Structure formats: C-alpha cells, structure tokens
Amino acid sequence: MQQAQQAGLEGMQPQDFDRVLTSMCTEPHPAAREAAERFLATNPGDPGTYQTVAELEERAVELLGAVTGLDDPAGYVTSGGTEANIQAVRIARNRADTNDPNVVAPKSAHFSFRKAAELLGVELRTAPTADHRADVDAMNELVDEDTVALVGVAGSTEYGVVDPIPAIAELANDADALCHVDAAWGGFYLPFTDFEWHFGHADIDTLTIDPHKVGQAAVPSGGLVARSEEVFDPLAIDTPYLETTSQVTLTGTRSGAGVASAVAAMEALWPEGYREQYRRSMDNAEWLADQLRARGHDVFGPVLPLVTADLSVPMTDELRGRGWRVSKTGSGEMRIVCMPHVTRSMLRSFVADLDWY
Amino acid sequence: MQQAQQAGLEGMQPQDFDRVLTSMCTEPHPAAREAAERFLATNPGDPGTYQTVAELEERAVELLGAVTGLDDPAGYVTSGGTEANIQAVRIARNRADTNDPNVVAPKSAHFSFRKAAELLGVELRTAPTADHRADVDAMNELVDEDTVALVGVAGSTEYGVVDPIPAIAELANDADALCHVDAAWGGFYLPFTDFEWHFGHADIDTLTIDPHKVGQAAVPSGGLVARSEEVFDPLAIDTPYLETTSQVTLTGTRSGAGVASAVAAMEALWPEGYREQYRRSMDNAEWLADQLRARGHDVFGPVLPLVTADLSVPMTDELRGRGWRVSKTGSGEMRIVCMPHVTRSMLRSFVADLDWY
C-alpha cells in the first residue's frame, strides 16, 4: 500500500516536450489550453444539457470545413484520428449492400484501419506503395464489387507523404464506394502546400483531421468531416433518456475541453498562424535532412515536416538513453516528426548528440 | 463570416451546474481539475513517449481495483462508459468460437450496448425486467450456444437499480460466456451499500466504472476493469511506429488529463469522501422522493441516488423553460439524477418551481 501511494500523483510531473521527436501530439496553443481548462466540465455528447459546448462544436466543424475546402461541412469533434477512421469505415460498411465488405487502402495507412477492420468485421486490403506513396493501379487491382471504401492518406504517419487523392477518389467513384482521406496529422500543414488533398480538390466523402495534432488543440480533439449531414445517417443510435434523441458518435460522453480548445486554436491560428508554423516546421525538417545527409545517412523526406533516416538500432537506444523520444518505422528507419514544439535549437542539440556517438 | 465569428469562443461560458438534474457527469473535484490541467498535454496512448502518465494509468487501475474488489486488476482508463462497454462485447466476440454471436442483457442496459452490437456485428438480445431490474429467468431463456456474453447493470441509467449480479454471473459461467457488469454510474456509490455487484462478490470478467461520473474526475475518464491481463489479449493490434508494440484500446491517442484526474479524484476521495458523498446524495434523493410523493406523484426510487416520477410532459417543458435540465425515461417519467453537484437547496428550489406550476 505504501509503495502504491508512492506511485500516485503527488510530485509527478508530465514530461516536457524538449526532447520529444516522435509524438504527433504537441504543446497546446495557450488559447487552446485556456479554453480546455474553462470547458473541462462539459459534455458535447449530451447537447441538450450542455448547450454552449454544443454550439462550440458547430463552430469547430465550420472551421474544419474552412481548412478542408467545404462551405457547409458536417462532422464532429472525435476522441482522435482513430475514432474518425473507424467511423468512416463504419459509415461505408453500413451504407453498402454486401455481406462481405472490404476496404482498399495503401499499406501506408495508419494501424487504426486494421483496428477498424477487426472491430467492424470488414476485410482490409492493403496495396503496395511506390516510394511510400499509394499506387493507384495497385489499389485498383484490389477493388471488387464488395469494396465499400477506398482510403487515401494525406500526410502518412511513417513518412509524411501525400497520396494521389483525386485519382483515389475517381477509383472510389467508379466502384460506387466511399472515399475517405486520412489527414489526421497533415491536415493543418497541407493548406500551405500545392498538394490536392481535400473536398475542394476531389470528390471525397469523409476526411479525418485532428486539431490535437498540428492544429495545436488539447487532447482529445480529433475531427471527422463529411460532405453532408446525410453521410452520418447510417450511424444513428436511439438515445432514450437524453434530451436529444439519437447519437452518431462512437463514444457517448465526450470532452468539452477538446471541443473548446479546437475552436480556440483554430480561431487563433487559421490561417496565418498555421502558415507560419508550416514554414518553420518545414524549414526545420529540411535543415535536419541536410544535416543527416551530410553525415552520410540515407534520408527520406521531408515531403511534409517529417524525416526518416537509416540510423542504426544501437544508435536509437543510445539516443533514448540520453532522453530523446525517437521511434522507428516498420522498416527500421529512425523517424523524426517536426511538430510545432520541435525547434531548431532542439534539433541542433539532437544532431550534436548524434555526432558525439 | 461575421455571424460565424459571433458564434465563436469569445465570451462563451460553459453552463454552470446549478440547474442540471439530468447529467451523469458532474463538477470535477478540485484536485481532479488541477491534475487534468497539469496533464493536459500528455497521451497515455503512447506510453513509451509519455511515461509518467503511463505510470499514472497503472495507479488509476490499481485504485479502480480497490473500488471493485480486485487485488491485482487489469484495465485502462477509457474515453467513457460507452468505450468500456463496446470493448467488453468485443472481447467476448473475439474470444468465442461462433460466427453468429449474441449478447444477452436486460432491457434496462444502456444504449451503448446497442451501439456495440451494431458496430461489432453481434446480436443484442434484451430480456424483460421485473420492477426495472434484470429478470434472470427471462435472461436464461435467451441464452443459447452462440451467447458470448451476459450483461448485468449495477446502477441503471434510467432507474438506478442494481441487477442480481451473482445470479447473472452463474448464468454466464454455465453458458461459458463472458460476464460483464456495467457500473459506469453506480460504481462509486455501490461500495457503501449492501448490494453484491463486483469482482469480490461474483465471478465476473469485466466491469465498467467511470471516474468522470460519480468518481468526480474530469471528462474523459471512463474505466474498464478486468480480472486479469489475459482478458485483453483478443484485442491486441500491432503498432509499428510507436515505441510500444501493440494496443488494446478502442481509441489511439488518449487523454492524459482524464487519467491524471482519475488518480487525483480517487486519491482524494476513496473511500471516505465517496462514502460521505453517497450519504449526502442518497439523503437528497430520499428527500426529493418524499416531496414528490407528498404531492401525489407516482415515484420510483431511490435505490441509488436517482428518482423517477410521473410528471407530465407539459410540466417538463415548463421546467426546461425555467432553466432546469431535466430528461425523461423511455417510458416518459421525469428522471432526476442526484449527482454530487445536486444540493438540497437546489432541490428545494426545484420543488418550489413545481409548486408554482
């Protein structure tokens, strides 16, 4: 019991971010933190009772629409990208007329699609990629009459690449399947690039974009955006005892802190603050890639502010021993995510530690 | 655009709780609020990177074990009761050897079980209740060789009743099915009653108990507790790029604020603070039931601190017009939940408004 109490909250502090190079979450923007604290005791899952935060959620969706090229967006603030991806696959499964549904995605798709497939009883078919990017011909070969959705990734988790979304959307259209884009991480960098990735560029149905990643909101603040309200109809579950009568979300009680902080972050940063952040992060990623190449490493990226390099496993362990939070891709490359909290001086210090080794 | 900005965060305040009689969430305990604010920028879904909050989650599960009669509990802090209930059904489905799984529950079970069934492709069979409580014989009639789980409710959402958990656990045992108890709301009241509802009282496998309800933690802080780690094996999904290698949770990124605030609330309140809260809330519920009966209403409860009464629909609308957040059961009775924020003076004011009408 004594030992248990020593493991309790007293004196424990969250990690600081000054050596975190692996997370796709970041320090929330000060306005987002303030809003999260203010709305900590609200539940947008019960909009009849918690009306203010329900209104804020409408505002969050409107702002997400502005970021993703939709004038009249539908959607909601999810617990994160995983919920949004699960829900997209669930919509596709529920609206399709097959007993043996499959979803076609590039093998670079996030592991939440494997989770979604397992959960929902849907087959996940993953196509090989070319230079880590979706290969539309390879995806096409996997499509058949039981295909209910095609997935494109706009800012992949491991390499930060952007799939050819318009071509994937065409494939989905031809197959009469839902087209879902996972821009969970990339969504707040991509508006400042030339990539075609959103509702304004292609005929997509649903899109994941997480304010609590590059959007600089507080966790939990994911986003699922859809072209219209009707997209959510296949998810409605009756809610007998609430003041409202049905619910389309995956979770029930939800975080008002996440909703309020998403609005606060986007109101503070869209678009100019996010544009500046993109430039800073991309400059940092390019600097890092140059430094690593100059040291003879094989480097991929940055396409978006994310770099991978062939640093050896013992080196990874050594860096972890020095407090760096680094991780590896499935192929074993070291992966460094240039989030807003990752500064040039942090990267200088990281490269200095590499040189020491 | 101008109108849109007016709907933004500027000047918007969360509701206060002084007329909320319907929510099963409440004002967080001050220590829970402080901890949530401190751990806002952490992600227990990535335990390699966010180690402190991962340790705190172990402490949270240990405390949940103390509340639910388990010395060596397994589990995690979920986004809420819905996730915990979905996960219990998912465990049951995945470990069973049938292509046509069903779950047997009393019709009083929370709507999240309908959501789970729809999501997971499991048939939900609901049995009639007797005086709103699970009827074990009626449940038994629905059990067959494809039954993968039986559900008991310990503190039902609509009437606050407690099912005969030991008898349901026996039924589950006989059917070789998982036994899940939903104590999402009741779990922090029940330790101070004579009910038999937890791991120490019956051979149950999994249990939902939400710190962010009566436990007085901040949203999102639900709880799924299991008898052993192995229970979670059927949920593991590989996670290539994280510092850890697999994930059993439904969501990916998770809220460190929820985890830290669960620990803070339970360290502050378990057991004496919760005992006092139970007494206060139960006294209030009994007082309200007496007042309503004295006015000629047909009242059910309180079994736990929740009262329903046959107040007419126009009266409900009238009360809402006066700012009261009230809701109805599926059968149309008004339902008043005596959460920690519901004080005697609040109820006096509510009854006075009833009299005025």
Interface residues (C-beta under 8 A of the other chain):
Chain A: A4 A7 G8 L9 E10 M12 Q13 P14 Q15 F17 V20 T22 S23 M24 C25 T26 E27 P28 R33 A35 A36 E37 R38 F39 L40 A41 T42 N43 G45 D46 G48 T49 Y50 Q51 T52 V53 E55 L56 E58 R59 E62 S79 G80 G81 T82 E83 I86 R90 N94 F111 S112 R114 K115 E118 L119 L120 G121 T157 E158 D210 H212 A218 V219 P220 G222 I237 D238 T239 P240 Y241 L242 E243 Q247 L250 T251 G252 T253 R254 S255 G256 A257 G258 A260 V263 A264 E267 R325 S327 K328 T329 G330 R335
Chain B: A4 Q5 A7 G8 L9 E10 M12 Q13 P14 Q15 F17 V20 T22 S23 M24 C25 T26 E27 P28 R33 A35 A36 E37 R38 F39 L40 A41 T42 N43 G45 D46 G48 T49 Y50 Q51 T52 V53 E55 L56 E58 R59 E62 S79 G80 G81 T82 E83 I86 R90 N94 F111 S112 R114 K115 E118 L119 L120 G121 T157 E158 D210 H212 A218 V219 P220 G222 I237 D238 T239 P240 Y241 L242 E243 Q247 L250 T251 G252 T253 R254 S255 G256 A257 G258 A260 V263 A264 E267 R325 S327 K328 T329 G330 R335
